[in-house]
Amino acid sequence: MDDYQKVADLVKEKGYVVAFTGAGISVDSGIPAFRGGQGLWEKYDPMEYAHIRAFSNNPEKVWVMLREMSQVILDSSPSPAHLALSELQRKGYLKAVITQNVDGLHHIAGNSNVIEYHGNHRWLICMSCSKRTPLSPEIVSVQPYPRCEKCNSALKPDVVFFGEGIPMLEVIRANDEANKCKVMFIIGTSGVVYPAAEIPYTSKSNGATIVEINPENTPFTSSISDYFFKGTASDVLPKILEKL
C-alpha cells in the first residue's frame, strides 16, 4: 500500500484533521515566499520595512513595500492545495486550518474555521482607533499612504509586524485545535518561525499523527513527522483526496 493510501485511510479512521500551513501552499497562487530567491526579504530589509517601529516612524516609506505586497495579494487566487483543504472540510474530516499566511486564501477557498496566526492582509486597521477597512486597489493607490476615514491616522495591514505579539485569541484557538487533532497536516512551512513552529510539536505530544508535505526537509521532518511527502501541496493533497 502506498503512503497516499495509508494517509487517506488514517484520515478516515481518525477523523479529526487540522492543517498547519505556511508560505509554500500559496506559491502556486502567485505569492512568493518571503525567504528565498524571489522573496520580499531579498529586496526589503524586514527590520527597516516590516518592524512596527518602522511603520510608526515612517508609514510612507513602509507603504512602498506594502503597496507591492497588497498588489500581489489582490491578484492571487486559491491554489489546487487550498481547494483540496476546502474539499477535505466539506467531507467532514478537516476541522480547522492554522495558517501563518496573511493572504486570506483559505477563506476564499471555502474553509470556515481558519486561525490566522499572523493576521490577514486583506484588511487594513487604523493604528489609533482600530477601525478595519477592506483592502482594495483604490485604497492601496492612495498617496502617500492610506488613512483612516474616521480619525485620519495611518492604516496598516491587519497583520503581525515584527515587534508585535501574536493576537491572544488566535494563540488560544490554535493551541486548542493542536491539542484536539488526531492528524495534523504540516504544509509548506519551513518550521523556523516561532512561536508558530511550536504548534505541531503540541499535536505530536498529544498523540496526533503528523503528515508533512514540503518540497524540502524541515526541522519537523526528522523530529516529529510520521509521513513525509516531498513535493508541493498542489501535487500531493489532491492525490490524497483521490484515495479518500
C-alpha positions in Angstrom: 0.0 0.0 0.0 1.4 3.4 -0.9 1.7 6.3 1.5 -1.1 8.2 -0.2 -3.5 5.4 0.6 -2.1 5.0 4.1 -2.7 8.6 4.9 -6.2 8.6 3.3 -7.0 5.5 5.5 -5.6 7.3 8.5 -7.8 10.3 7.9 -10.9 8.1 7.5 -10.1 6.2 10.7 -9.1 9.1 13.0 -11.3 11.8 11.6 -10.1 15.0 13.3 -7.7 16.6 11.0 -6.1 20.1 11.4 -3.9 21.7 8.7 -0.9 23.9 9.7 0.1 25.9 6.6 2.9 28.2 5.6 4.0 30.2 2.6 4.6 27.1 0.4 0.8 26.5 0.0 0.4 29.9 -1.6 3.4 29.8 -4.0 1.1 28.2 -6.7 -1.3 31.1 -6.1 1.4 33.5 -7.3 2.6 34.7 -3.9 6.4 34.2 -3.5 7.6 33.1 -0.1 9.3 35.9 2.0 12.5 34.0 2.2 14.5 32.6 -0.8 15.3 33.9 -4.2 12.1 35.7 -5.1 11.3 36.7 -1.6 10.5 40.2 -0.4 13.2 40.0 2.3 15.8 39.9 -0.6 14.5 43.3 -1.7 13.4 44.9 1.6 15.2 44.6 4.9 12.5 43.3 7.3 13.8 45.4 10.2 13.6 48.5 8.0 10.2 47.8 6.4 8.3 45.3 8.5 9.0 46.3 12.1 6.2 48.0 13.9 8.6 50.8 14.9 9.5 51.4 11.3 5.8 51.7 10.4 5.1 54.1 13.3 8.1 56.3 12.5 7.6 56.4 8.7 4.4 54.9 7.3 5.1 56.5 3.9 8.3 54.5 3.5 6.8 51.2 4.6 3.9 51.6 2.3 6.3 51.4 -0.7 6.7 47.7 0.3 3.1 47.3 1.4 1.8 48.5 -1.9 3.8 45.9 -3.7 2.6 43.2 -1.3 -1.0 44.3 -1.5 -1.0 44.1 -5.3 0.3 40.5 -5.2 -2.3 39.5 -2.7 -5.2 41.2 -4.6 -4.0 39.4 -7.8 -3.9 36.0 -6.1 -6.5 33.2 -6.0 -6.6 29.8 -4.3 -4.3 27.1 -5.5 -5.3 23.4 -6.0 -4.0 22.8 -2.5 -6.3 25.5 -0.9 -9.2 23.9 -2.8 -8.2 20.4 -1.6 -8.3 21.6 2.0 -11.7 23.1 1.4 -12.9 19.8 0.0 -11.4 17.9 3.0 -13.6 20.1 5.2 -16.7 19.5 3.1 -16.2 15.8 3.5 -16.1 16.3 7.3 -12.5 15.4 8.1 -10.7 18.8 8.3 -11.8 20.7 11.4 -9.5 23.7 11.3 -6.7 25.4 9.4 -4.0 27.2 11.4 -2.1 29.4 8.9 0.9 31.6 9.2 -0.1 33.2 5.8 -1.7 36.6 5.6 -3.2 36.2 2.1 -6.7 35.2 3.2 -6.8 32.5 0.6 -8.1 29.7 2.9 -11.3 31.8 3.5 -11.7 32.4 -0.3 -11.2 28.7 -1.0 -14.1 28.0 1.4 -12.6 26.9 4.7 -14.6 28.3 7.6 -12.6 27.6 10.7 -9.3 29.5 9.8 -7.0 30.6 12.6 -4.9 33.4 11.1 -1.8 33.4 13.4 -0.2 36.3 11.7 -3.3 38.3 10.7 -4.9 39.0 7.3 -3.5 41.5 4.7 -6.9 41.8 3.0 -7.9 44.1 5.9 -6.3 47.4 7.0 -6.5 48.5 10.5 -6.2 52.0 12.0 -3.3 52.4 14.4 -5.3 54.9 16.5 -9.0 53.9 16.6 -8.8 50.2 15.4 -11.4 50.7 12.7 -10.9 48.0 10.0 -11.2 48.7 6.3 -11.2 46.1 3.5 -8.1 46.2 1.2 -9.0 47.4 -2.3 -7.0 48.6 -5.4 -8.4 52.1 -4.8 -7.3 52.4 -1.2 -3.9 50.9 -1.9 -3.2 53.6 -4.5 -3.8 56.5 -2.1 -0.6 58.6 -1.8 1.5 58.9 0.3 -0.4 56.2 2.3 -4.0 55.2 3.2 -5.5 57.0 6.2 -8.5 56.1 8.4 -11.7 57.9 7.3 -12.7 58.1 10.9 -9.7 59.7 12.5 -7.1 60.3 9.7 -4.4 58.1 11.2 -2.2 55.8 9.1 -3.8 52.5 8.1 -1.7 49.4 8.3 -2.5 45.8 7.1 -4.1 43.9 9.9 -1.1 41.6 10.2 1.5 41.0 12.8 4.6 43.1 12.2 8.0 42.3 13.7 7.9 43.6 17.2 4.2 42.9 17.7 2.7 40.0 19.6 0.5 37.2 18.2 -3.2 38.0 18.9 -4.0 36.2 22.1 -7.3 34.8 20.8 -5.6 33.2 17.8 -2.9 31.6 20.2 -5.7 30.1 22.3 -7.7 28.8 19.3 -4.6 27.4 17.7 -3.5 25.6 20.9 -7.0 24.2 21.4 -7.1 22.7 17.9 -3.5 21.4 18.2 -4.5 19.6 21.4 -7.7 18.1 19.9 -6.5 16.9 16.5 -5.8 13.3 15.7 -4.0 14.0 12.4 -2.0 17.2 11.6 -1.0 18.1 8.1 2.1 20.3 8.0 2.0 22.1 4.6 4.6 24.3 3.0 6.3 25.8 6.1 9.9 26.0 6.9 9.3 25.4 10.6 11.7 28.1 11.7 9.3 30.9 12.6 8.4 30.9 16.3 6.1 30.8 18.2 4.1 29.3 15.3 6.5 26.4 14.8 5.7 25.1 18.3 2.2 24.2 17.3 2.9 20.8 15.5 5.0 19.7 18.5 2.0 20.3 20.7 -0.1 18.0 18.5 2.6 15.3 18.4 2.9 15.3 22.2 -0.8 14.8 22.4 -0.6 11.7 20.2 -1.5 13.1 16.8 -0.1 11.5 13.6 2.0 14.1 11.7 1.8 14.2 7.9 4.3 16.7 6.4 4.1 18.0 2.8 7.1 20.1 1.8 9.4 20.5 -1.2 12.4 20.3 1.2 13.2 18.7 4.6 12.5 20.8 7.6 13.2 20.6 11.4 9.9 18.7 11.6 10.9 16.0 9.1 13.4 14.2 11.3 11.8 15.1 14.7 8.1 14.5 14.5 6.8 13.7 11.0 5.3 10.2 10.7 4.8 10.6 6.9 6.8 12.9 4.7 5.7 13.8 1.1 8.5 15.6 -0.7 6.7 17.9 -3.2 4.3 20.8 -3.5 0.9 20.8 -1.7 -0.9 21.3 -5.0 0.6 18.0 -6.3 0.2 16.0 -3.1 -3.1 17.0 -1.5 -5.3 16.2 -4.5 -3.7 12.7 -4.7 -4.5 12.1 -1.0 -8.1 13.3 -1.7 -8.4 10.9 -4.6 -7.7 8.0 -2.3 -10.5 9.1 0.1 
